């Protein structure tokens, strides 16, 4: 897909999305907003997992860092929400840089273990520092724009999603993206050709963490209540299964996965709280039998339709 | 307070060591981290509860049955889910992570959210050094854990099967050339790793009742122990397990109970920053 075609499709799609607040009721609009949040999360997680082959379990934790930084600054220091979101994004990015430096030298399993540990540390701190975060009760924070309206927040999240998708697209189609894929395919060969493997991974990790921070911060202001549910392993699991079901390492995969699973979970909700179990089973079956996800299946069964990597 | 915390640390340390040995065995041979380790631990707790409490079997028999069933379950999981991921780190990480969430939610559906506790083996408490009274059940858990760890060491260091395991974890291809069926060995060691988690589970369940998610902190601590001790090192697991158990309980006693599990992760981060290969690790992977 050329740059031009990508932007045409992206802006046509977002133009169509702009009409949604006119036709959807508030509940359906909420579902779309949640889907957009998951698109931001899954697309940025895909940047590290799908394109550099590093499985991070701290993506939800970085969203939590963004949400709590922004929330605490607006509530306790009286900052505006916009500045709060910017600070939250930056904090998540800088923390990501730190975690990346710490464990990316070791690669593979160590990264997964450290990020898992990091996300537990964060959850424990947030639950225990009741005076600042109000623990599991959740912290009430102001919306992005003062008279609260779902439609306005829908547009803000849509803008965030566009920004995330453009950043991810730019990165994977730049020289750095080429480096990512080289590192994923064969680390040793890439290193021998002069790719600075560690720098590539740390950079990818920091960018992806910052994007998660942005997603978490905006989503927190939309919900107006942030709880330790945002930096939880459950949310991490949702993001992971959306990316895996949609197709890791493909640009459209996480987008499709996010919308499909968010809408699916709303339907399952009618029959009780089974949606986590159902997601898990679907994700397990997909990861086992179709590791390339929905996009992989589309490539396999419709080779002529032009669905590409 | 100090001797009490030391005693608690020792009991937890032995359990962590046992759980970590299971993780370490699977990492050493298959190079797979089983993120569902804690869920196998919990499953054994539930099984032993079912057999002993609901069916009224004798505790020892129900514990052995529980460990045996988790062993078989582990073999089924290896055969159906883990086997196709050999050589691909990423997919084994993702698959076992998804598996752990699936199992947690399945337990929630089947056993409910309330803690389940199999009956204790012994009653009462013993006065230790005339200092404080300590539950006999915990002392029995300490003894059982120690016996199991010694048994694992004997199995790995002294038997023919152990020799195959050590050969395969040192050099897979060479072991294959010498006639080791490594595919079968993988399946069997994965089952054994799960059985070790299960053993830790049945030993600890009468002390700390099981809930669908109570395996998570134990598994996370076991991973920290494996990194601290050095991937694939058995002595590392034992020493690391004891260190973790003591640090957590001393920290809980003297600093803050809410932050009990934080100390382990701080150790993890310090180890990764200072000596990523761990205390006894030789390989860097």
HADDOCK unambig.tbl for C-alpha pairs under 7 A between the chains (distance, minus, plus):
assign (segid A and resid 53 and name CA) (segid B and resid 90 and name CA) 6.53 0.50 0.50
assign (segid A and resid 55 and name CA) (segid B and resid 90 and name CA) 6.40 0.50 0.50
assign (segid A and resid 102 and name CA) (segid B and resid 272 and name CA) 6.87 0.50 0.50
assign (segid A and resid 102 and name CA) (segid B and resid 273 and name CA) 6.01 0.50 0.50
assign (segid A and resid 103 and name CA) (segid B and resid 272 and name CA) 6.74 0.50 0.50
assign (segid A and resid 106 and name CA) (segid B and resid 285 and name CA) 6.98 0.50 0.50
assign (segid A and resid 108 and name CA) (segid B and resid 89 and name CA) 6.87 0.50 0.50
assign (segid A and resid 117 and name CA) (segid B and resid 265 and name CA) 5.80 0.50 0.50
assign (segid A and resid 121 and name CA) (segid B and resid 262 and name CA) 5.84 0.50 0.50
assign (segid A and resid 121 and name CA) (segid B and resid 265 and name CA) 6.85 0.50 0.50
assign (segid A and resid 124 and name CA) (segid B and resid 259 and name CA) 6.82 0.50 0.50
assign (segid A and resid 128 and name CA) (segid B and resid 258 and name CA) 6.32 0.50 0.50
assign (segid A and resid 277 and name CA) (segid B and resid 102 and name CA) 5.46 0.50 0.50
assign (segid A and resid 277 and name CA) (segid B and resid 105 and name CA) 5.63 0.50 0.50
assign (segid A and resid 277 and name CA) (segid B and resid 106 and name CA) 6.79 0.50 0.50
assign (segid A and resid 280 and name CA) (segid B and resid 98 and name CA) 5.95 0.50 0.50
assign (segid A and resid 280 and name CA) (segid B and resid 101 and name CA) 6.73 0.50 0.50
assign (segid A and resid 280 and name CA) (segid B and resid 102 and name CA) 5.16 0.50 0.50
assign (segid A and resid 281 and name CA) (segid B and resid 102 and name CA) 6.62 0.50 0.50
assign (segid A and resid 284 and name CA) (segid B and resid 95 and name CA) 6.39 0.50 0.50
assign (segid A and resid 284 and name CA) (segid B and resid 98 and name CA) 6.31 0.50 0.50
assign (segid A and resid 284 and name CA) (segid B and resid 99 and name CA) 6.95 0.50 0.50
assign (segid A and resid 287 and name CA) (segid B and resid 95 and name CA) 6.72 0.50 0.50
assign (segid A and resid 288 and name CA) (segid B and resid 81 and name CA) 6.54 0.50 0.50
